[in-house]
């Protein structure tokens, strides 16, 4: 998990806290608790896009009723597929492109 991406996401979404754990009880690599605004990521099994994937759930939740997100669901099929695509794209981009996405 990139420290650079972590820093950018923390700057963009300071209301979210991140906790790195050795495992999650549900077997997932990461999860976000939207009530407590906490992101949990398994630092052992976590992938390069795990953190950005979980942040994408938060972003999706903020704009779930927007035309953009409705179109995203139409294109990708499900929220999970959409945030997975966002998470993967974030790690591919650099600089201003990454921050914008």
Secondary structure, DSSP 4 states (H G I P E B T S, - for coil): --HHHHHHHHHHTTT-EEEEES--TTS-SEEEETTTTEEEEETTT--TTHHHHHHHHHHHHHHTTSHHHHHHHHHHSSHHHHHHHHHHHHHH--HHHHHH-
